[in-house]
């Protein structure tokens, strides 16, 4: 993972991109394929919903999209944790991604706390 990025739109893009690389190197078992598909969806959805929130037409829509963004970051963390346990050879790579998903979730949670409908 590259250095810290403070533009959250760019940071969520890098997170989604970086989630894909370990999957390319993992053995193509049913577990990796299925968990990997879920990770690809949820990690990409973090950034997509953040972009949608920034383009929202109302406060209510912004709040809703940011909540989805947080939910998808938590879901990404779940799939990464499963992949880490089942693929110990990739533990270090995945641990970095788990840390990033946790940081993104905390940032988005802070945005949620400061937002009012």
PyMOL commands that set and color helices and strands:
alter all, ss='L'
color gray80, all
select helices_A, chain A and resi 8-25+30-54+59-86+88-114
alter helices_A, ss='H'
color red, helices_A
deselect
rebuild
show_as cartoon
